[in-house]
């Protein structure tokens, strides 16, 4: 008489196999890649100190009613303790419900400012990159000259453009006077303020886009263009079906970075327009600065604006990356 021995199914056996826990995986990663962790640790520590601590402090203040009158301060030899209190989500409710009255008008202008600047950055940068990608005479000189605005510090460029926008002795009004046109109040009129700061930020942001797109153009295999040309594709068809798809990885990254940078572009708005600018030309980040450092300092309101700005950019980044992922899957 023989007895049959049943062996457990492989799938059943593997189904019972437990995955290693988080601690076990962390230990294994640390023991295997200890050198990489050691190299990253200083950077993580610096970021935790310079970014993490202020961010945590800002999040905490956003749930309070802290202002200039109730924070801890030193007056002569006396130290006045903090008397602000926890208010929960009241600051966020005042902002998002429109009760404050400043958020949505400034958000609208901030979105328009960001969209117009990034659009001009990319389109002008793409055009210049296409020109510089050709074998033209003096191409290296042109590249250096076009990159110069990127090398100029933002505050230096802001003050230089502010001098050129001067309503009496500025370069632009002098040129307009020579062609028989009257002076323009570039930094006084609310609409012209917006046009002026968009022009300055475009001048500063185009070189980065140009350099990044030029690198993307040079990474596209030349054989693709030659094959498309042999198949009878026109210049526009080659640009649409070869160049733009080849630039998609670079374009998605630089548009995301450009959006984040422009959304938070504090120096151009603040330094070009200055104190003379009205509230209509302020973006969210400059208004948050004004809450914290001008007039009756509202630290809680400024911190709440900062967290809202961070949340908006995080939501946009996640949505943008998912949209690009869906487009890649659909191809």
Residue pairs with C-beta under 8 A, 6 or more apart in sequence:
20 28
29 37
30 37
58 303
58 306
58 307
59 303
59 307
61 299
61 300
61 303
62 91
62 92
62 300
62 303
62 304
62 306
62 307
63 86
63 87
63 88
63 89
63 91
63 300
64 84
64 85
64 86
64 87
64 300
65 84
65 85
65 87
65 90
65 91
65 300
66 82
66 84
66 299
66 300
66 303
67 84
67 296
67 297
67 298
67 299
67 300
67 301
68 296
68 297
68 298
68 299
69 296
70 82
70 83
70 84
71 82
71 84
71 299
72 79
72 80
72 81
72 82
73 79
73 80
74 80
84 300
87 300
91 300
91 301
91 303
91 304
92 304
92 307
92 308
93 99
94 100
95 103
95 304
95 305
95 308
96 103
96 308
98 104
100 301
102 279
102 287
103 284
103 305
103 308
105 280
106 279
106 282
106 283
106 284
106 287
107 284
109 194
109 280
109 281
109 282
109 283
110 263
110 283
110 284
113 194
113 197
113 198
113 262
113 283
114 259
114 262
114 263
116 198
117 198
117 201
117 202
117 205
117 258
117 262
117 265
118 205
118 255
118 258
118 259
118 262
120 198
120 202
120 205
120 206
121 202
121 205
121 206
121 208
121 209
121 258
121 262
122 209
122 213
122 251
122 254
122 255
122 258
124 202
124 206
124 209
124 210
125 206
125 207
125 208
125 209
125 210
125 212
125 213
126 209
126 210
126 213
126 247
128 146
128 206
128 210
129 209
129 210
129 211
129 213
129 214
129 217
130 217
130 243
132 139
132 142
132 143
132 146
132 210
132 214
133 214
133 217
133 218
136 142
146 206
146 207
146 210
147 207
147 210
147 211
148 207
149 157
149 203
149 204
149 206
149 207
150 204
150 207
150 208
150 211
152 204
154 204
154 267
154 268
154 271
155 267
155 271
157 200
157 203
157 204
158 200
158 267
158 268
158 271
158 272
159 271
161 196
161 199
161 200
161 203
161 272
162 187
162 271
162 272
162 274
163 170
163 171
164 170
164 171
164 172
165 172
165 186
165 187
165 196
165 272
166 173
167 173
167 183
167 184
167 185
167 186
167 187
167 188
168 183
170 186
172 184
172 186
173 183
173 184
173 186
176 182
176 183
176 184
177 183
184 192
185 192
186 192
186 193
186 195
186 196
187 193
187 196
187 272
187 273
187 274
187 276
187 277
188 276
190 278
190 280
190 281
193 273
193 277
193 278
193 280
193 281
194 281
196 272
196 273
197 268
197 269
197 272
197 273
197 281
200 268
200 272
201 262
201 265
201 268
204 268
205 258
205 261
205 262
208 254
208 258
209 254
209 258
212 250
212 253
212 254
213 247
213 250
213 251
213 254
215 250
216 246
216 247
216 249
216 250
216 251
217 243
217 246
217 247
219 246
219 250
220 242
220 243
220 246
220 247
224 242
224 246
225 238
225 242
225 243
228 237
228 238
228 241
228 242
229 238
233 241
233 242
244 251
252 320
252 324
256 317
256 320
256 321
259 316
259 320
260 313
260 317
263 283
263 284
263 285
263 309
263 312
263 313
264 285
264 309
264 313
265 283
265 285
266 285
266 286
266 289
269 277
269 281
269 282
269 283
269 285
269 286
270 286
270 289
273 281
279 287
282 290
284 305
284 308
284 309
285 309
287 305
288 302
288 305
288 306
288 309
289 302
291 297
291 298
291 301
291 302
291 305
292 298
292 299
292 302
292 303
